Amino acid sequence: MGRSIPSVRMGSKEVSERWRKASRALKKEDQDHGLWLAEMAKKHSSEAFYALDDPLEAAVFSVLVEIVKELEGGRKE
């Protein structure tokens, strides 16, 4: 028997893929930003699935962690 409910990890990767596809609909100058968000959404999907039940929440959490890391990196320079 297969799994009938996708895991949060799989779900957040699906969210990331949808964001990647949605990026194509953005203006040319915004497409790279959309793709960057899609990549950030996947970065912590493995870790986030331990504590979160919602794939979208896991994807957004991952993006926020990456944004904070970027901001912190900018402060150190």
MDTraj code that builds the backbone (N, CA, C; nanometers):
import mdtraj as md
import numpy as np

residues = "MET GLY ARG SER ILE PRO SER VAL ARG MET GLY SER LYS GLU VAL SER GLU ARG TRP ARG LYS ALA SER ARG ALA LEU LYS LYS GLU ASP GLN ASP HIS GLY LEU TRP LEU ALA GLU MET ALA LYS LYS HIS SER SER GLU ALA PHE TYR ALA LEU ASP ASP PRO LEU GLU ALA ALA VAL PHE SER VAL LEU VAL GLU ILE VAL LYS GLU LEU GLU GLY GLY ARG LYS GLU".split()
xyz = np.array([
    [0.0828, -0.1187, 0.0000],
    [0.0000, 0.0000, 0.0000],
    [0.0867, 0.1243, 0.0000],
    [0.0495, 0.2199, -0.0821],
    [0.1246, 0.3434, -0.0913],
    [0.0756, 0.4469, 0.0079],
    [0.1522, 0.5489, 0.0183],
    [0.1181, 0.6588, 0.1072],
    [0.0085, 0.7428, 0.0418],
    [-0.0999, 0.7693, 0.1137],
    [-0.2102, 0.8450, 0.0545],
    [-0.1993, 0.9946, 0.0837],
    [-0.1261, 1.0313, 0.1881],
    [-0.1079, 1.1716, 0.2229],
    [0.0393, 1.2052, 0.2035],
    [0.0700, 1.3038, 0.1188],
    [0.2105, 1.3372, 0.0960],
    [0.2752, 1.3935, 0.2227],
    [0.4035, 1.3686, 0.2395],
    [0.4753, 1.4221, 0.3549],
    [0.4914, 1.5727, 0.3387],
    [0.5226, 1.6388, 0.4480],
    [0.5451, 1.7821, 0.4434],
    [0.6646, 1.8127, 0.3540],
    [0.7670, 1.7296, 0.3595],
    [0.8850, 1.7483, 0.2745],
    [0.8450, 1.7441, 0.1276],
    [0.7684, 1.6444, 0.0895],
    [0.7240, 1.6340, -0.0497],
    [0.6333, 1.7516, -0.0859],
    [0.5466, 1.7884, 0.0072],
    [0.4546, 1.8995, -0.0172],
    [0.5263, 2.0317, -0.0352],
    [0.6295, 2.0565, 0.0466],
    [0.7015, 2.1826, 0.0326],
    [0.7818, 2.1859, -0.0973],
    [0.8282, 2.0701, -0.1420],
    [0.8965, 2.0651, -0.2716],
    [0.7976, 2.0912, -0.3853],
    [0.6736, 2.0439, -0.3694],
    [0.5700, 2.0721, -0.4690],
    [0.5368, 2.2209, -0.4710],
    [0.5311, 2.2831, -0.3519],
    [0.5072, 2.4277, -0.3439],
    [0.6192, 2.5005, -0.4169],
    [0.7424, 2.4595, -0.3920],
    [0.8570, 2.5212, -0.4576],
    [0.8470, 2.5084, -0.6096],
    [0.8055, 2.3934, -0.6571],
    [0.7920, 2.3726, -0.8016],
    [0.6803, 2.4605, -0.8594],
    [0.5712, 2.4753, -0.7859],
    [0.4636, 2.5642, -0.8320],
    [0.5122, 2.7089, -0.8368],
    [0.5922, 2.7485, -0.7366],
    [0.6472, 2.8845, -0.7358],
    [0.7402, 2.9040, -0.8546],
    [0.8160, 2.8006, -0.8882],
    [0.9071, 2.8083, -1.0027],
    [0.8258, 2.8308, -1.1308],
    [0.7181, 2.7554, -1.1473],
    [0.6329, 2.7709, -1.2656],
    [0.5654, 2.9081, -1.2672],
    [0.5216, 2.9537, -1.1500],
    [0.4559, 3.0840, -1.1412],
    [0.5526, 3.1965, -1.1760],
    [0.6798, 3.1750, -1.1507],
    [0.7810, 3.2769, -1.1813],
    [0.7845, 3.3092, -1.3295],
    [0.7513, 3.2135, -1.4114],
    [0.7515, 3.2362, -1.5569],
    [0.6470, 3.3393, -1.5983],
    [0.5417, 3.3533, -1.5176],
    [0.4349, 3.4475, -1.5500],
    [0.4678, 3.5896, -1.5053],
    [0.5735, 3.6055, -1.4271],
    [0.6117, 3.7375, -1.3791],
    [0.6760, 3.8190, -1.4907],
    [0.6865, 3.9485, -1.4674],
    [0.7595, 4.0339, -1.5601],
    [0.9027, 3.9834, -1.5695],
    [0.9653, 4.0074, -1.6823],
    [1.1007, 3.9574, -1.7071],
    [1.1969, 3.9951, -1.5940],
    [1.1886, 4.1190, -1.5475],
    [1.2811, 4.1636, -1.4434],
    [1.2531, 4.1013, -1.3060],
    [1.1358, 4.0403, -1.2891],
    [1.1007, 3.9772, -1.1610],
    [1.1172, 3.8255, -1.1619],
    [1.1366, 3.7679, -1.2777],
    [1.1442, 3.6217, -1.2872],
    [1.2575, 3.5629, -1.2042],
    [1.3746, 3.6254, -1.2067],
    [1.4870, 3.5736, -1.1274],
    [1.4557, 3.5758, -0.9783],
    [1.3831, 3.6775, -0.9340],
    [1.3464, 3.6857, -0.7918],
    [1.2506, 3.5719, -0.7541],
    [1.1565, 3.5442, -0.8423],
    [1.0637, 3.4332, -0.8178],
    [1.1354, 3.2997, -0.8119],
    [1.2293, 3.2796, -0.9028],
    [1.3075, 3.1550, -0.9023],
    [1.3926, 3.1440, -0.7767],
    [1.4454, 3.2557, -0.7308],
    [1.5262, 3.2575, -0.6090],
    [1.4414, 3.2172, -0.4885],
    [1.3179, 3.2691, -0.4814],
    [1.2274, 3.2298, -0.3729],
    [1.1954, 3.0805, -0.3784],
    [1.1738, 3.0295, -0.4990],
    [1.1448, 2.8865, -0.5144],
    [1.2617, 2.8017, -0.4643],
    [1.3837, 2.8447, -0.4941],
    [1.5018, 2.7714, -0.4471],
    [1.5139, 2.7787, -0.2958],
    [1.4882, 2.8962, -0.2392],
    [1.4965, 2.9115, -0.0938],
    [1.3924, 2.8249, -0.0243],
    [1.2765, 2.8077, -0.0855],
    [1.1697, 2.7280, -0.0246],
    [1.2117, 2.5825, -0.0071],
    [1.3016, 2.5339, -0.0921],
    [1.3460, 2.3945, -0.0839],
    [1.4600, 2.3742, 0.0146],
    [1.5320, 2.4786, 0.0485],
    [1.6557, 2.4640, 0.1250],
    [1.6384, 2.3941, 0.2596],
    [1.5318, 2.4220, 0.3306],
    [1.5143, 2.3667, 0.4647],
    [1.3941, 2.2737, 0.4747],
    [1.3472, 2.2252, 0.3621],
    [1.2277, 2.1408, 0.3652],
    [1.2514, 2.0138, 0.4460],
    [1.3702, 1.9600, 0.4421],
    [1.3987, 1.8381, 0.5173],
    [1.3946, 1.8626, 0.6675],
    [1.4500, 1.9760, 0.7116],
    [1.4507, 2.0066, 0.8540],
    [1.3126, 2.0493, 0.9029],
    [1.2433, 2.1308, 0.8233],
    [1.1158, 2.1881, 0.8658],
    [1.0078, 2.0815, 0.8815],
    [1.0176, 1.9720, 0.8084],
    [0.9087, 1.8742, 0.8153],
    [0.9009, 1.8062, 0.9520],
    [1.0064, 1.8124, 1.0307],
    [1.0027, 1.7530, 1.1647],
    [0.9082, 1.8281, 1.2573],
    [0.8999, 1.9609, 1.2414],
    [0.8232, 2.0424, 1.3345],
    [0.6934, 2.0975, 1.2774],
    [0.6785, 2.0960, 1.1459],
    [0.5625, 2.1602, 1.0833],
    [0.4773, 2.0581, 1.0095],
    [0.3461, 2.0795, 1.0141],
    [0.2536, 1.9879, 0.9480],
    [0.2056, 2.0367, 0.8123],
    [0.2237, 2.1640, 0.7857],
    [0.1708, 2.2250, 0.6637],
    [0.2848, 2.2520, 0.5648],
    [0.2768, 2.1965, 0.4442],
    [0.3830, 2.2177, 0.3461],
    [0.4064, 2.3646, 0.3112],
    [0.3001, 2.4431, 0.3024],
    [0.3164, 2.5850, 0.2714],
    [0.3879, 2.6557, 0.3862],
    [0.3513, 2.6223, 0.5079],
    [0.4184, 2.6817, 0.6234],
    [0.5671, 2.6457, 0.6225],
    [0.5995, 2.5218, 0.5894],
    [0.7393, 2.4785, 0.5830],
    [0.8145, 2.5560, 0.4750],
    [0.7514, 2.5772, 0.3593],
    [0.8156, 2.6507, 0.2512],
    [0.8380, 2.7961, 0.2897],
    [0.7378, 2.8593, 0.3485],
    [0.7506, 2.9994, 0.3889],
    [0.8550, 3.0132, 0.4995],
    [0.8546, 2.9210, 0.5948],
    [0.9545, 2.9218, 0.7018],
    [1.0950, 2.9145, 0.6424],
    [1.1139, 2.8266, 0.5472],
    [1.2433, 2.8113, 0.4819],
    [1.2860, 2.9403, 0.4129],
    [1.1947, 3.0040, 0.3416],
    [1.2253, 3.1297, 0.2737],
    [1.2631, 3.2367, 0.3755],
    [1.1885, 3.2442, 0.4851],
    [1.2181, 3.3455, 0.5866],
    [1.3546, 3.3233, 0.6511],
    [1.3907, 3.1987, 0.6771],
    [1.5236, 3.1688, 0.7317],
    [1.6316, 3.2173, 0.6358],
    [1.6137, 3.1902, 0.5075],
    [1.7130, 3.2316, 0.4088],
    [1.7209, 3.3837, 0.3963],
    [1.6078, 3.4523, 0.4068],
    [1.6076, 3.5982, 0.4004],
    [1.6821, 3.6556, 0.5208],
    [1.6560, 3.6010, 0.6391],
    [1.7256, 3.6480, 0.7588],
    [1.8757, 3.6234, 0.7458],
    [1.9137, 3.5082, 0.6911],
    [2.0557, 3.4806, 0.6702],
    [2.1176, 3.5834, 0.5759],
    [2.0459, 3.6189, 0.4698],
    [2.0957, 3.7199, 0.3757],
    [2.1109, 3.8553, 0.4452],
    [2.0128, 3.8930, 0.5277],
    [2.0202, 4.0194, 0.5997],
    [2.1371, 4.0198, 0.6977],
    [2.1547, 3.9114, 0.7683],
    [2.2662, 3.9002, 0.8630],
    [2.3994, 3.9065, 0.7903],
    [2.4096, 3.8429, 0.6759],
    [2.5314, 3.8461, 0.5970],
    [2.5638, 3.9875, 0.5525],
    [2.4616, 4.0635, 0.5191],
    [2.4813, 4.2005, 0.4774],
    [2.5292, 4.2889, 0.5909],
    [2.4874, 4.2596, 0.7136],
    [2.5300, 4.3375, 0.8288],
    [2.6753, 4.3136, 0.8640],
    [2.7234, 4.1910, 0.8389],
    [2.8602, 4.1568, 0.8754],
    [2.9613, 4.2191, 0.7819],
    [2.9190, 4.2492, 0.6592],
    [3.0132, 4.3032, 0.5603],
    [3.0340, 4.4507, 0.5725],
])
top = md.Topology()
chain = top.add_chain()
for i, resn in enumerate(residues, 1):
    res = top.add_residue(resn, chain, resSeq=i)
    for name in ("N", "CA", "C"):
        top.add_atom(name, md.element.get_by_symbol(name[0]), res)
traj = md.Trajectory(xyz[None], top)
